[in-house]
Structures are given as C-alpha cells and as structure tokens.
C-alpha cells in the first residue's frame, strides 16, 4: 500500500477518534475489510504491542502502519498521531468558549456512545481471532470479571495473564 494513502487512512482514524481504541473500528474496516492489507491477527498484535509500552493506547496506530508498510508505514502512523495535536490548539482557541453550551455537551455525549458501540462492534471479530480455545476464553472471562469487580491495576492483569499463558504452555 502506498505510504501516503496509509497516512491518510491512519489520519482519518486518529482525527475522528478521541481516545485510544476509538479508531479501531475504522482501521479494521479500512485496512482489514476493504483494502485487505492487514489481517485480524496482525491488528490484534498491533493493539497488543501498542498497549504494552508506556503512553496512550492510541500508539497502536504506529504498529498498524508498521504491519502494513514496514518502517515507512510506522513513520506514517507516527505522523498521523501527531497531526491532530498540531491542529487542536487553534481549534480549542476558536471553539473553546462554546464547549459549555448544552447542545455541545449533547453532541459530545452522543459521539461518546457511538464510539463505544463502534469499539464493541470491532472487538467481536478481534476476540474471535484471539480466543482460540477454552483456556484463553476462561482467562479472558476472568480478566473481565476482575476489571469490573476490583480495582486491580491493569498491569498486574497483563502480567498475570502472561504468566498463566506461559504456565499453560509448559503444562501442555
């Protein structure tokens, strides 16, 4: 895939999302479904790699770019992440006073709900690809319950999941 086209696709995803994984459904649709330059497994891996490092969850976009076009693709992903930050300052200056308006608040709430629905719709195919057996399904369920019911830091859940996966591989 042409790096400029990849940059524009990644930019579209980062410009229309406001949190880390909110761009996931758009990227899955563009790169996995339409252009077929990425698989669900590669997208899962990109999200995992982006989540492992420090910083915001949206860094997985750099890994997506790398999987599609190597180092130039990673550079395109980095630029796509940086571009909205450079554009937001003049936008906040212009629109900042209008954010307290009741209609603006309703729009923001609506966009938040729509993004949550899109993330859920993209997560189902990725979960089907990642959960390959009974043990991964039980592990995913246990982590979900722990996330909902406790205040355990996610780092410990990731470390515990990795340890459980390694233990399962040794036992088999």
Helices and strands as residue ranges (DSSP letters): H 3-15, G 20-23, H 24-27, I 28-34, H 40-52, G 57-59, H 60-95, G 96-98, H 102-130, H 134-149, H 154-171
